[in-house]
Amino acid sequence: MIKVGLIGTGGISRNHQAAWLKLKDAEPQAEIIGVADLVAERAQEAATRLGISRWTTNYLELLDWADVTAVDICTTENTHAQIAMDAAMRGKHILVEKPLTTTLSDADHLLEVVSKYGVSLMPAHTHRFYDYSRSAKNTIDSGEIGTPIYLRYCSGGGFWRQDWSGNRISPVETGGNVLTNGVHIADLANWWLGAKPISVYAQGRNLTSSHLEMYDYFIMTIKYDNNATAVIEMSRANMPRSNSFMSINVLGTEGEITSGTEHNSQRLHGDDGFKFVGPDYQHGFDREIRAFANALEHQEPPPVTGAAARLAVAMCLAAERSIQTGEVIILGKDF
Ligand SMILES: NC(=O)c1ccc[n+]([C@@H]2O[C@H](COP(=O)([O-])OP(=O)(O)OC[C@H]3O[C@@H](n4cnc5c(N)ncnc54)[C@H](O)[C@@H]3O)[C@@H](O)[C@H]2O)c1
């Protein structure tokens, strides 16, 4: 049985908890045996929800619990690197929320430590585990659309609060909107297109977030080494408020995949923000966490690699730089 220490019991951690609970009586068997959060009430509440007694406000204490074999890191973005390195150095396998890190030097350092201590690392790129993304990937891999050469992924609408007052919306802590949200789709584009990104050009606006220097809306154009192009458009706090929508096209030399809102989760918008309707949002987390547990159980490499997550971080940092300079950023050795 895989014994997990969960670090970070805020928003997304609840989806992870729900997924781990499903594995308790399933295959492979896994369970959370302790939790850590800086906020004592949050850690305690999660422990109660999980039916366990061990909780702490100090994740290093959790890492010292000898029976913990793996950690699931659901903390704020800029804490991932240090926590993951501390876990690796204690021989714990690691599932870490996206983005892998908020800087490339942190990513490089983390990957070195993971390799040195020989633990498994799986960055939690949830979009690889949704039905819509897997069916598109299967279709692409089957050759049915020929070589994919153009991807347009538009994810619009505003589900963050209009004043950007959410507890984790801070460019310093999250690395910025382009990184923390763009990284999902940058990774997905690489996975779907199966080519190497060579340059990034991006534009952004920060109408609703000017006080934070965050880009509420951005568009990122990625060029690949096989001449494929990906255009990623995203917003998270549109003004005026609008319904959220997704529109996806993958154009190949012999066919096209279209996908979007009607194929994915549905979102219900109100004055208090939004909520997902239906079970669809959770199924990506369930599959992601089962994939991590499966890899550990069978001592196989996890399906998402540290190198892939590092590349997605690099692309989003390049996009940030492009927005600021107005230039096309070549993904050379600095990236
Ligand atoms: N996969 C997805 O679809 C998805 C969606 C939302 C968020 N996320 C990612 O999940 C992570 C967490 O985001 P969130 O929205 O849950 O944020 P959150 O602020 O709701 O939760 C983060 C929690 O981590 C705790 N924390 C921070 N530093 C800590 C430390 N050093 N030790 C212990 N606890 C610590 C905080 O107290 C908080 O409870 C981020 O990396 C975010 O990008 C992923």
Ligand as a Chemical Component Dictionary entry (heavy atoms), coordinates in Angstrom:
data_LIG
# 
_chem_comp.id                   LIG 
_chem_comp.type                 NON-POLYMER 
_chem_comp.pdbx_formal_charge   0 
_chem_comp.three_letter_code    LIG 
# 
loop_
_chem_comp_atom.comp_id 
_chem_comp_atom.atom_id 
_chem_comp_atom.alt_atom_id 
_chem_comp_atom.type_symbol 
_chem_comp_atom.charge 
_chem_comp_atom.model_Cartn_x 
_chem_comp_atom.model_Cartn_y 
_chem_comp_atom.model_Cartn_z 
_chem_comp_atom.pdbx_ordinal 
LIG N1  N1  N 0  -4.596 21.077 -11.509 1  
LIG C1  C1  C 0  -5.442 22.081 -11.477 2  
LIG O1  O1  O 0  -6.400 22.132 -12.234 3  
LIG C2  C2  C 0  -5.231 23.166 -10.458 4  
LIG C3  C3  C 0  -6.260 24.054 -10.139 5  
LIG C4  C4  C 0  -6.041 25.012 -9.154  6  
LIG C5  C5  C 0  -4.795 25.111 -8.537  7  
LIG N2  N2  N 1  -3.796 24.254 -8.902  8  
LIG C6  C6  C 0  -2.445 24.354 -8.295  9  
LIG O2  O2  O 0  -2.519 23.834 -6.962  10 
LIG C7  C7  C 0  -1.617 24.539 -6.111  11 
LIG C8  C8  C 0  -2.385 25.105 -4.921  12 
LIG O3  O3  O 0  -3.378 25.988 -5.396  13 
LIG P1  P1  P 0  -4.713 26.260 -4.522  14 
LIG O4  O4  O 0  -5.641 26.956 -5.412  15 
LIG O5  O5  O -1 -5.130 25.025 -3.838  16 
LIG O6  O6  O 0  -4.128 27.293 -3.451  17 
LIG P2  P2  P 0  -4.632 27.540 -1.951  18 
LIG O7  O7  O 0  -4.020 28.815 -1.506  19 
LIG O8  O8  O 0  -6.108 27.367 -1.872  20 
LIG O9  O9  O 0  -3.962 26.342 -1.149  21 
LIG C9  C9  C 0  -2.577 26.274 -0.916  22 
LIG C10 C10 C 0  -2.380 25.740 0.494   23 
LIG O10 O10 O 0  -0.982 25.507 0.694   24 
LIG C11 C11 C 0  -0.666 25.902 2.021   25 
LIG N3  N3  N 0  0.761  26.157 2.077   26 
LIG C12 C12 C 0  1.466  27.124 1.456   27 
LIG N4  N4  N 0  2.776  27.008 1.768   28 
LIG C13 C13 C 0  2.881  25.938 2.593   29 
LIG C14 C14 C 0  3.968  25.322 3.267   30 
LIG N5  N5  N 0  5.221  25.792 3.146   31 
LIG N6  N6  N 0  3.725  24.249 4.053   32 
LIG C15 C15 C 0  2.459  23.763 4.186   33 
LIG N7  N7  N 0  1.382  24.327 3.594   34 
LIG C16 C16 C 0  1.598  25.397 2.804   35 
LIG C17 C17 C 0  -1.518 27.134 2.255   36 
LIG O11 O11 O 0  -1.683 27.399 3.638   37 
LIG C18 C18 C 0  -2.824 26.725 1.585   38 
LIG O12 O12 O 0  -3.718 26.088 2.460   39 
LIG C19 C19 C 0  -0.973 25.613 -7.017  40 
LIG O13 O13 O 0  0.249  25.140 -7.503  41 
LIG C20 C20 C 0  -1.961 25.766 -8.149  42 
LIG O14 O14 O 0  -1.380 26.229 -9.352  43 
LIG C21 C21 C 0  -4.002 23.275 -9.827  44 
# 
loop_
_chem_comp_bond.comp_id 
_chem_comp_bond.atom_id_1 
_chem_comp_bond.atom_id_2 
_chem_comp_bond.value_order 
_chem_comp_bond.pdbx_ordinal 
LIG N1  C1  SING 1  
LIG C1  O1  DOUB 2  
LIG C1  C2  SING 3  
LIG C2  C3  SING 4  
LIG C2  C21 DOUB 5  
LIG C3  C4  DOUB 6  
LIG C4  C5  SING 7  
LIG C5  N2  DOUB 8  
LIG N2  C6  SING 9  
LIG N2  C21 SING 10 
LIG C6  O2  SING 11 
LIG C6  C20 SING 12 
LIG O2  C7  SING 13 
LIG C7  C8  SING 14 
LIG C7  C19 SING 15 
LIG C8  O3  SING 16 
LIG O3  P1  SING 17 
LIG P1  O4  DOUB 18 
LIG P1  O5  SING 19 
LIG P1  O6  SING 20 
LIG O6  P2  SING 21 
LIG P2  O7  DOUB 22 
LIG P2  O8  SING 23 
LIG P2  O9  SING 24 
LIG O9  C9  SING 25 
LIG C9  C10 SING 26 
LIG C10 O10 SING 27 
LIG C10 C18 SING 28 
LIG O10 C11 SING 29 
LIG C11 N3  SING 30 
LIG C11 C17 SING 31 
LIG N3  C12 SING 32 
LIG N3  C16 SING 33 
LIG C12 N4  DOUB 34 
LIG N4  C13 SING 35 
LIG C13 C14 SING 36 
LIG C13 C16 DOUB 37 
LIG C14 N5  SING 38 
LIG C14 N6  DOUB 39 
LIG N6  C15 SING 40 
LIG C15 N7  DOUB 41 
LIG N7  C16 SING 42 
LIG C17 O11 SING 43 
LIG C17 C18 SING 44 
LIG C18 O12 SING 45 
LIG C19 O13 SING 46 
LIG C19 C20 SING 47 
LIG C20 O14 SING 48 
# 
